[in-house]
């Protein structure tokens, strides 16, 4: 039986990221592009609160940006581009991982 040892090398900046979504598609070269994102509510740039009797209250009377309450942020930090064969292998591998979780 032949053997092949595979060594893994990690970049010093290697740092896994949490994602809760992805967006992408097929590029003109027929490769699959996946951009991963973390979706979250925005943090306001500033708020204006009411002052009563010279003391600040917790009553917010203004917020910037104005669309704060109806906005969502998708923070894009990384993505991957892969060919068809690699995408099939990732799809197979991911399916195996999901089966393991379902069997717990």
C-alpha positions as CSV (number, residue, x, y, z in Angstrom):
1,X,0.0,0.0,0.0
2,X,1.3,3.4,-1.0
3,X,1.2,6.2,1.5
4,X,1.2,10.0,1.2
5,X,1.8,12.2,4.2
6,X,0.1,15.6,4.1
7,X,1.5,18.4,6.3
8,X,-0.5,21.4,7.2
9,X,1.0,24.9,7.3
10,X,-0.8,27.8,8.8
11,X,-0.2,31.4,8.0
12,X,0.7,33.4,11.2
13,X,-2.5,35.5,10.7
14,X,-4.7,32.3,10.5
15,X,-7.7,33.2,12.6
16,X,-11.1,31.3,12.0
17,X,-14.1,33.6,11.8
18,X,-17.7,33.1,12.8
19,X,-20.2,33.5,9.9
20,X,-23.9,33.3,9.8
21,X,-24.4,33.7,6.0
22,X,-22.9,33.7,2.6
23,X,-23.6,35.3,-0.8
24,X,-22.0,34.7,-4.2
25,X,-22.5,32.8,-7.4
26,X,-20.8,31.6,-10.5
27,X,-18.2,33.9,-12.1
28,X,-17.6,34.3,-15.9
29,X,-14.9,31.6,-15.7
30,X,-17.3,29.0,-14.3
31,X,-15.9,29.1,-10.8
32,X,-18.0,29.4,-7.7
33,X,-17.5,32.5,-5.6
34,X,-18.6,32.5,-2.0
35,X,-18.4,35.6,0.2
36,X,-19.0,34.9,3.9
37,X,-20.5,37.5,6.2
38,X,-21.6,38.1,9.8
39,X,-25.0,39.7,9.8
40,X,-25.9,41.9,12.8
41,X,-27.9,45.0,13.8
42,X,-25.9,48.2,13.4
43,X,-24.5,50.2,16.3
44,X,-25.6,53.8,16.2
45,X,-23.1,56.5,15.4
46,X,-24.7,58.7,18.1
47,X,-27.8,59.0,20.2
48,X,-29.5,62.0,21.8
49,X,-31.1,61.4,25.2
50,X,-33.5,63.5,27.1
51,X,-32.3,65.6,30.1
52,X,-34.8,66.2,33.0
53,X,-34.0,68.5,35.9
54,X,-30.4,68.7,34.8
55,X,-30.0,64.9,34.8
56,X,-29.7,62.6,31.8
57,X,-32.5,60.0,31.4
58,X,-32.6,56.8,29.4
59,X,-35.1,58.2,27.0
60,X,-33.6,58.3,23.5
61,X,-35.0,61.1,21.5
62,X,-32.7,61.0,18.5
63,X,-30.4,58.5,16.8
64,X,-27.9,58.7,14.0
65,X,-28.2,57.3,11.3
66,X,-32.0,57.9,11.0
67,X,-32.5,54.5,9.4
68,X,-30.9,52.7,12.3
69,X,-34.0,50.8,13.3
70,X,-34.6,49.5,9.8
71,X,-31.0,48.6,8.9
72,X,-28.9,45.5,9.0
73,X,-25.2,45.2,8.5
74,X,-23.5,42.3,6.6
75,X,-19.9,42.5,7.6
76,X,-17.9,40.9,4.7
77,X,-14.4,39.8,5.8
78,X,-13.5,36.9,3.6
79,X,-14.5,34.6,0.8
80,X,-13.4,31.8,-1.4
81,X,-13.3,31.0,-5.1
82,X,-13.3,27.4,-6.2
83,X,-13.6,25.3,-9.4
84,X,-16.4,22.8,-10.0
85,X,-14.5,19.7,-8.8
86,X,-13.5,21.4,-5.5
87,X,-17.0,22.6,-4.9
88,X,-18.3,19.1,-5.3
89,X,-15.7,17.8,-2.8
90,X,-16.6,20.6,-0.3
91,X,-20.3,19.8,-0.8
92,X,-19.7,16.1,-0.1
93,X,-17.5,16.9,3.0
94,X,-20.0,19.4,4.4
95,X,-22.8,16.8,3.9
96,X,-20.8,14.3,6.0
97,X,-20.3,16.9,8.8
98,X,-24.1,17.6,8.8
99,X,-24.8,13.9,9.1
100,X,-22.5,13.6,12.1
101,X,-24.3,16.5,13.8
102,X,-27.7,14.9,13.0
103,X,-26.6,11.6,14.6
104,X,-25.5,13.3,17.9
